[in-house]
Amino acid sequence: MNSKFSNRSAGVTLIELMIAMAITAVISVALYSVFQSQVRGQVSQDVSLQMTQSLRAAMEIISADIRMAGCDPTQDADAEIMSADAGDLTLSMDIRGDNVGDPPDGDTTDAGEVVRYAINTSGNLGRSVSGGNLEPLHSIDMECDVLDFVYFDTEGAVIATPVADTDDISAIQVSIVVRSADADNPGFLRSYTDTTSYVNLQGDEILAPPNDTFRRFQLSATIDCRNL
C-alpha cells in the first residue's frame, strides 16, 4: 500500500500569522481612536458645564450684592458704592446689627456689610467681606482672565472710570471671563485653540484673542442698583 503525505502543515504559516496580527493592530488602533475621541469629548463637555454652573453661581452672588448696595433702612448708615473702577468695585450696605438676626442699626461696620470684588493675587475672581481677603467665588479650579465693570447713570449713559462721584451710578454691567485646564497638560481635553475676541455688552473688547489652548467661558449681566 502506497502512502502519500502533503508537504503543507495543518497549521498557519508565519506570513498568515503576521497578516492576522497586522489586521488586529489596525482594528485596535481604530477602536482606541474612537474611544479616546469619545472620552475627550465627554471631558470637554464636563469642564464646560462645571465652568458654566460655577460662574453663573458667582454672578448671582455679585448681582445680589450690587442690588443691596446702598441699602440704608435707618437713613443713618451712609451705605453707598464706596469705589468704582473698571476692574474693582467696593460697596456697603446696612443689613444687620451687631449680632446675627439683629435689624439694621444705622452703620455699615457689622460683618458682611462692606463687600469688594476684584481679581485676587492668585488670579481668581475674588470677593472680600468687611476688609478681609479676596476669597475665590467659584468652587472649581479656574482662573479669571477678566473682571470688567461698566457703570451707568440715570440716563443710561456710561460713566468714565474710575467713577469720581459714585452717587451718579444707577446700574452696573458686569462681564467675567474665566479659564480652565492647564495649557501645558490638558489631559483628556480635546485639542483646541482659543481665537475668540471677548467683548462686553457695549461691544468693547475686554480680552484680545489669546490664541492658546485654555478653555474659557464668558458671562455678562446688567444689574440695577435698587437702593441708590
ChimeraX attribute file (.defattr): number of C-alpha atoms within 10 A of each C-alpha:
attribute: neighborCount
match mode: 1-to-1
recipient: residues
	/A:1	3
	/A:2	3
	/A:3	4
	/A:4	6
	/A:5	5
	/A:6	6
	/A:7	6
	/A:8	8
	/A:9	7
	/A:10	7
	/A:11	7
	/A:12	9
	/A:13	10
	/A:14	9
	/A:15	9
	/A:16	11
	/A:17	10
	/A:18	11
	/A:19	11
	/A:20	11
	/A:21	12
	/A:22	12
	/A:23	10
	/A:24	12
	/A:25	12
	/A:26	11
	/A:27	12
	/A:28	12
	/A:29	11
	/A:30	12
	/A:31	12
	/A:32	12
	/A:33	12
	/A:34	11
	/A:35	12
	/A:36	14
	/A:37	15
	/A:38	14
	/A:39	15
	/A:40	16
	/A:41	15
	/A:42	15
	/A:43	16
	/A:44	18
	/A:45	14
	/A:46	13
	/A:47	16
	/A:48	17
	/A:49	13
	/A:50	18
	/A:51	24
	/A:52	17
	/A:53	14
	/A:54	16
	/A:55	24
	/A:56	16
	/A:57	15
	/A:58	19
	/A:59	20
	/A:60	12
	/A:61	13
	/A:62	19
	/A:63	20
	/A:64	12
	/A:65	20
	/A:66	26
	/A:67	18
	/A:68	23
	/A:69	26
	/A:70	26
	/A:71	24
	/A:72	23
	/A:73	16
	/A:74	13
	/A:75	13
	/A:76	12
	/A:77	19
	/A:78	17
	/A:79	25
	/A:80	23
	/A:81	24
	/A:82	18
	/A:83	17
	/A:84	24
	/A:85	17
	/A:86	16
	/A:87	17
	/A:88	15
	/A:89	19
	/A:90	21
	/A:91	21
	/A:92	29
	/A:93	30
	/A:94	29
	/A:95	24
	/A:96	20
	/A:97	18
	/A:98	13
	/A:99	9
	/A:100	9
	/A:101	9
	/A:102	10
	/A:103	14
	/A:104	19
	/A:105	19
	/A:106	19
	/A:107	21
	/A:108	25
	/A:109	17
	/A:110	18
	/A:111	16
	/A:112	17
	/A:113	23
	/A:114	24
	/A:115	24
	/A:116	24
	/A:117	21
	/A:118	24
	/A:119	20
	/A:120	17
	/A:121	9
	/A:122	12
	/A:123	15
	/A:124	23
	/A:125	26
	/A:126	21
	/A:127	23
	/A:128	19
	/A:129	17
	/A:130	15
	/A:131	14
	/A:132	12
	/A:133	12
	/A:134	20
	/A:135	17
	/A:136	22
	/A:137	19
	/A:138	21
	/A:139	13
	/A:140	14
	/A:141	12
	/A:142	22
	/A:143	20
	/A:144	23
	/A:145	19
	/A:146	21
	/A:147	21
	/A:148	20
	/A:149	21
	/A:150	23
	/A:151	25
	/A:152	19
	/A:153	15
	/A:154	10
	/A:155	8
	/A:156	11
	/A:157	12
	/A:158	16
	/A:159	16
	/A:160	13
	/A:161	14
	/A:162	15
	/A:163	16
	/A:164	12
	/A:165	12
	/A:166	18
	/A:167	13
	/A:168	16
	/A:169	23
	/A:170	19
	/A:171	22
	/A:172	21
	/A:173	19
	/A:174	22
	/A:175	22
	/A:176	22
	/A:177	22
	/A:178	22
	/A:179	20
	/A:180	20
	/A:181	18
	/A:182	13
	/A:183	14
	/A:184	9
	/A:185	9
	/A:186	15
	/A:187	12
	/A:188	15
	/A:189	23
	/A:190	18
	/A:191	12
	/A:192	13
	/A:193	14
	/A:194	13
	/A:195	12
	/A:196	12
	/A:197	13
	/A:198	20
	/A:199	17
	/A:200	21
	/A:201	14
	/A:202	9
	/A:203	8
	/A:204	10
	/A:205	12
	/A:206	17
	/A:207	14
	/A:208	11
	/A:209	13
	/A:210	13
	/A:211	12
	/A:212	12
	/A:213	21
	/A:214	19
	/A:215	21
	/A:216	21
	/A:217	17
	/A:218	19
	/A:219	15
	/A:220	18
	/A:221	15
	/A:222	16
	/A:223	18
	/A:224	16
	/A:225	21
	/A:226	13
	/A:227	16
	/A:228	20
